[in-house]
Structure formats: C-alpha cells, structure tokens
Amino acid sequence: MDIDIKEALRYMGHRGQSIDYNTAKLLDDCIAELKDISKNSFLYEIFDIERRAEGLYLKGTTLVLHGKDIAGHLQRAEKCAIMAMTLGIEVDMRIAYYSKTDLTKGLVLDACATAAAESLCDTVQGKVKAEAKSMGFETTSRYSPGYGDFSIGIQKELTKVLKTYERLGLSVNESSIMIPRKSVTAIIGMQKEGCIKNSFKCSECENKYCLYRKDSDDND
C-alpha cells in the first residue's frame, strides 16, 4: 500500500510548510501501523448504460443514476464501472482508540488513512482502465456520490448492486455513511471517444468549506 505523505499532510491542514522531526516520526509510525492493519479490499463491475427519461439506467440492475452532473460526466459513455474499496474496520477502530488516548496520533492516523484510501482508489481505477483498454474503451475519471448534484443517498444502492457487505464487509447506514468509514464508491465511464481528464475539480463542487478542498485547479 502506497501512502503519499504530501497528501496525508494536506489532510492534516498543512499547506507546504516544513514539519519538525516529531511530526515526521509520527507520520512514519502511523503509516507503518496502517500497513499492518489495513484490509485493502476492493471490487468493481462493468455495466452497459441505457439512457432513459428518468436518468441513466444500468442494464442488469434496477439502478438509475440521477443528476445533471453524473449525466454530464457519462455523456459519451457506453458502459461504466462501479467500484468500491475499503481499508477495513480495524482502521476505524484504531482511529477511534487513539482519538480517546492520543488525540494527535488519532488525527495523523486518520489523515494517513484518507491518503491510503485515495491511493487504493487510484489502484482500482488503474485496473478498470486496463480492462477498458482491452475492450477498446477509454475511461473517464472516477466520480463518487456527493460530487456536484450526484446524491450521496445512492451509496446504499451502489453497495447493494455490488453486494459489498457479503464480498468486502462494507455496508451503508441510514445516513448514507459507509461502514467502515475509510471506504469509497465511485463510477468510471467507459467510452470510445477521447475523455476529458480531471473532469471533477474542487472549484466545481458546491461544498466550498470542505476540509480537504485543494487550493487550485492545477492541483486537482
């Protein structure tokens, strides 16, 4: 598992300033601990897209994707991959433990886990891209519930389609929060025509006060 220290620092609120020895040591310790306890499980499935008046219907399922932003993201896609990944419940438990016994370490471990989740998402996306290429398709960037007007409420439906509880131990509660927390679902379009890279930018998101918002589009 690769963890980008710069990304972990960004999740900690750093903006390029230097860090002292103790912080660097704590980061190294947390990364080593994460590598020891993370489950790093993932899966994805590919579906044909059928465009209907009510939204984008994924053939073979009852799932319909609603919203102008996801429709725009998949506007040229013939297929899409739904992916899900999780670091596992032990990571949640360890973060919760440190939040009570060592708050600083809990915050650093949480940031490192978020960076680790992003890294695993990149790995899964790479696998989707490779399979799509073998089928003659290019891929879009990944797009998750909560981006733009793509409702986070669809999390539960996505996980049901993929049977993530049975396959990964990943579920979604009534508030649309994934359990374990360090988990991600996303949709990746597959299309014959060239794709616009980095089609989702922090500047386009309505959540202007997100802690993890990047400083500029150049860094997205």
C-alpha positions in Angstrom: 0.0 0.0 0.0 1.4 3.4 -1.0 0.6 6.5 1.1 1.6 9.9 -0.3 3.0 11.8 2.7 2.2 15.1 1.0 -1.4 14.1 0.7 -1.6 13.0 4.3 -0.1 16.4 5.3 -2.7 18.1 3.2 -5.5 16.3 5.1 -3.8 17.4 8.3 -4.2 21.0 7.1 -0.6 21.6 6.1 0.0 23.9 3.1 3.6 23.3 2.2 5.2 24.4 5.4 8.1 22.4 6.9 7.5 19.8 9.5 9.6 19.0 12.6 11.2 15.7 13.5 8.5 14.6 15.8 5.8 15.1 13.2 7.8 13.3 10.6 8.4 10.4 13.0 4.7 10.3 13.9 3.8 10.2 10.2 6.2 7.3 9.7 4.8 5.4 12.7 1.2 5.9 11.6 2.0 4.8 8.0 3.7 1.6 9.3 0.7 0.9 11.6 -1.7 1.4 8.7 0.2 -1.0 6.5 -0.1 -3.6 9.3 -3.8 -3.3 10.0 -5.4 -2.3 6.7 -7.5 -4.8 4.8 -7.2 -3.0 1.4 -10.2 -4.8 -0.2 -11.8 -3.7 -3.4 -14.0 -4.8 -6.3 -15.7 -3.4 -9.4 -18.2 -4.5 -12.0 -18.9 -3.2 -15.5 -22.4 -2.3 -16.7 -24.0 -1.2 -20.0 -25.7 2.2 -19.9 -29.2 2.8 -21.2 -30.4 6.4 -21.3 -33.9 6.9 -20.2 -36.0 10.0 -19.4 -35.6 9.4 -15.7 -31.8 9.0 -15.8 -29.0 6.6 -16.7 -30.2 3.0 -16.3 -27.6 0.4 -15.7 -28.6 -2.8 -17.6 -29.0 -5.9 -15.5 -29.9 -3.9 -12.4 -32.7 -1.7 -11.1 -30.2 1.2 -10.6 -30.8 4.5 -12.2 -28.3 7.3 -11.9 -29.9 10.7 -11.4 -28.5 14.2 -11.7 -27.2 16.5 -14.4 -23.6 16.2 -13.1 -23.3 12.5 -13.4 -25.1 12.6 -16.7 -22.6 15.1 -17.9 -19.7 13.0 -16.6 -21.0 10.0 -18.5 -22.4 11.8 -21.5 -20.4 9.9 -24.1 -20.0 6.6 -22.1 -21.5 3.4 -23.4 -20.6 1.5 -20.2 -19.5 2.3 -16.7 -17.6 0.5 -13.9 -18.9 0.8 -10.4 -16.1 0.4 -7.9 -15.9 0.0 -4.1 -13.0 -0.2 -1.8 -12.4 -0.3 2.0 -9.4 -0.2 4.3 -11.4 -2.4 6.8 -13.0 -2.0 10.2 -9.7 -2.3 12.1 -8.6 1.1 10.8 -11.8 2.7 12.1 -11.3 1.0 15.5 -7.6 2.1 15.8 -8.5 5.7 14.9 -11.3 5.7 17.4 -8.9 4.3 20.1 -6.3 7.0 19.5 -8.9 9.7 19.5 -9.5 8.8 23.1 -6.0 8.0 24.2 -3.7 10.1 22.0 -5.6 12.8 20.0 -2.7 13.9 18.0 -1.9 10.4 16.8 -5.6 9.8 16.1 -5.7 12.9 13.8 -2.5 11.9 12.0 -3.6 8.3 11.6 -6.9 9.5 10.2 -5.2 11.7 7.6 -2.8 8.9 6.6 -5.8 6.5 6.2 -7.6 9.0 4.0 -4.4 9.3 1.8 -4.2 5.5 1.8 -7.8 5.2 0.6 -7.1 7.6 -2.2 -4.1 5.6 -3.2 -6.1 2.4 -3.3 -8.8 4.1 -5.4 -6.1 5.0 -7.9 -5.0 1.4 -8.0 -8.6 0.2 -8.7 -9.0 2.9 -11.3 -5.9 1.7 -13.0 -7.3 -1.8 -13.2 -10.5 -0.5 -14.6 -8.6 1.5 -17.2 -6.5 -1.6 -18.2 -9.6 -3.7 -18.7 -11.4 -1.0 -20.6 -8.5 -0.6 -22.9 -8.6 -4.3 -23.6 -12.2 -3.8 -24.7 -11.4 -0.9 -26.9 -12.6 1.9 -24.5 -11.1 4.9 -22.8 -12.1 5.8 -19.3 -13.2 8.9 -17.5 -12.0 10.0 -14.1 -13.8 8.4 -11.2 -16.9 10.1 -9.8 -18.3 9.5 -6.4 -21.7 10.1 -4.7 -21.6 13.6 -3.1 -19.8 15.2 -6.1 -21.9 18.0 -7.5 -25.6 17.1 -7.5 -24.9 13.3 -7.5 -26.7 12.4 -4.3 -24.8 10.7 -1.6 -28.0 8.8 -0.9 -27.2 6.5 -3.8 -24.4 4.9 -1.8 -26.7 2.2 -0.4 -28.0 1.3 -3.9 -24.4 1.0 -5.3 -23.3 -1.2 -2.5 -26.4 -3.4 -2.9 -25.6 -3.9 -6.7 -22.1 -4.9 -5.9 -23.0 -6.9 -2.8 -20.2 -5.2 -0.9 -21.3 -6.4 2.5 -21.1 -10.0 1.5 -17.9 -9.5 -0.5 -16.0 -6.8 1.4 -17.8 -6.3 4.7 -18.8 -2.9 3.5 -22.2 -1.5 4.4 -24.1 1.8 4.4 -26.1 3.1 7.3 -29.4 5.1 7.2 -27.5 8.3 6.9 -25.7 7.1 3.8 -22.4 6.8 5.7 -20.2 3.8 4.7 -19.0 1.4 7.4 -16.1 1.0 7.6 -15.6 4.8 7.2 -12.4 4.6 5.2 -14.3 3.3 2.2 -15.2 4.7 -1.2 -17.6 4.0 -4.0 -17.2 5.6 -7.4 -18.3 5.4 -11.0 -16.0 5.4 -14.0 -17.3 5.9 -17.5 -16.1 3.8 -20.5 -16.4 5.4 -23.9 -14.9 5.1 -27.4 -14.2 8.8 -27.8 -11.5 10.6 -26.0 -12.1 11.6 -22.4 -11.7 14.9 -20.7 -9.2 14.3 -17.9 -9.8 15.6 -14.4 -13.4 16.5 -15.2 -14.2 16.9 -11.5 -12.4 19.8 -9.8 -12.7 21.1 -6.2 -13.7 24.5 -7.7 -16.8 22.9 -9.3 -18.0 21.4 -6.0 -20.7 23.2 -4.1 -19.0 22.3 -0.7 -16.9 25.4 -0.6 -15.8 24.7 3.0 -14.6 21.2 2.6 -11.5 20.5 4.8 -9.9 18.6 2.0 -10.6 21.1 -0.7 -7.5 21.7 -2.8 -6.1 25.2 -3.3 -6.3 25.4 -7.1 -7.5 23.5 -10.1 -3.9 23.0 -11.1 -3.6 20.6 -8.1 -6.8 18.6 -8.8 
